Amino acid sequence: MKKFKIRQAGPEEIPLLADIIRKSFYDVAVRFGLTKETAPRHPSNCEPDWIKKDMDRGAIYLLLEEENQTCGCVAYEIIGNDLCYLERLAVLPQKRKQGLGGKLVNHVFNAAKQSGAERVSIGIISEQTELKKWYEKIGFVETHTKKFDHLPFVVSFMSYDLVKNPLIAGSGKEKRL
């Protein structure tokens, strides 16, 4: 088993984060025909200033390193007293299907639980069925969908209940993600 480490990213790593996010979402953009013109805020177009604004707002970015190579990241933000919003989960294409995304999600679950959050929410492209199934396997439930005028796709909002699903990383009984 390869050694991995998840750590909080600092402001000096903003360009690295933007690069990982762009590379990780490129195939999604191609698959759904998303461009800077049709979906300027899609993560495949991520710019360093987006991440700086996120960090300034209070979002925490995590980097995943495997054998000293950065291969993924995720951001989360605690909203109010009970909600954690997970976003920009990104694993480089050559590192997918190795459980790294699940490790990042588990890390966010732990951080959210420690902060007192009761649920973790995400938004994804509704038609990205394999990703939706992956989140459902973890325990996320689709709560609703919404069509935004500025997006060329429907967004599925999903939620994970940390109170009903307390078995998270470190418990010894967690699901394999």
ChimeraX attribute file (.defattr): number of C-alpha atoms within 10 A of each C-alpha:
attribute: neighborCount
match mode: 1-to-1
recipient: residues
	/A:1	3
	/A:2	5
	/A:3	8
	/A:4	15
	/A:5	14
	/A:6	17
	/A:7	13
	/A:8	14
	/A:9	19
	/A:10	13
	/A:11	15
	/A:12	8
	/A:13	14
	/A:14	19
	/A:15	16
	/A:16	16
	/A:17	27
	/A:18	23
	/A:19	16
	/A:20	25
	/A:21	25
	/A:22	21
	/A:23	18
	/A:24	25
	/A:25	21
	/A:26	18
	/A:27	14
	/A:28	16
	/A:29	18
	/A:30	11
	/A:31	9
	/A:32	13
	/A:33	11
	/A:34	20
	/A:35	15
	/A:36	12
	/A:37	7
	/A:38	13
	/A:39	17
	/A:40	14
	/A:41	15
	/A:42	19
	/A:43	23
	/A:44	24
	/A:45	20
	/A:46	22
	/A:47	17
	/A:48	16
	/A:49	12
	/A:50	15
	/A:51	22
	/A:52	16
	/A:53	11
	/A:54	16
	/A:55	19
	/A:56	11
	/A:57	10
	/A:58	13
	/A:59	19
	/A:60	19
	/A:61	25
	/A:62	21
	/A:63	24
	/A:64	24
	/A:65	17
	/A:66	16
	/A:67	11
	/A:68	10
	/A:69	10
	/A:70	18
	/A:71	22
	/A:72	26
	/A:73	30
	/A:74	25
	/A:75	24
	/A:76	26
	/A:77	21
	/A:78	20
	/A:79	13
	/A:80	9
	/A:81	10
	/A:82	15
	/A:83	22
	/A:84	26
	/A:85	19
	/A:86	22
	/A:87	19
	/A:88	25
	/A:89	22
	/A:90	25
	/A:91	26
	/A:92	20
	/A:93	15
	/A:94	9
	/A:95	14
	/A:96	14
	/A:97	11
	/A:98	11
	/A:99	12
	/A:100	22
	/A:101	22
	/A:102	19
	/A:103	18
	/A:104	24
	/A:105	24
	/A:106	21
	/A:107	19
	/A:108	25
	/A:109	26
	/A:110	18
	/A:111	16
	/A:112	23
	/A:113	20
	/A:114	10
	/A:115	14
	/A:116	16
	/A:117	22
	/A:118	20
	/A:119	21
	/A:120	25
	/A:121	19
	/A:122	20
	/A:123	20
	/A:124	19
	/A:125	18
	/A:126	18
	/A:127	13
	/A:128	14
	/A:129	11
	/A:130	9
	/A:131	13
	/A:132	20
	/A:133	13
	/A:134	13
	/A:135	21
	/A:136	15
	/A:137	13
	/A:138	17
	/A:139	18
	/A:140	21
	/A:141	18
	/A:142	18
	/A:143	11
	/A:144	12
	/A:145	15
	/A:146	12
	/A:147	12
	/A:148	10
	/A:149	8
	/A:150	10
	/A:151	15
	/A:152	14
	/A:153	18
	/A:154	16
	/A:155	19
	/A:156	20
	/A:157	19
	/A:158	20
	/A:159	22
	/A:160	23
	/A:161	17
	/A:162	21
	/A:163	11
	/A:164	10
	/A:165	14
	/A:166	15
	/A:167	16
	/A:168	19
	/A:169	18
	/A:170	10
	/A:171	8
	/A:172	8
	/A:173	10
	/A:174	14
	/A:175	13
	/A:176	12
	/A:177	18
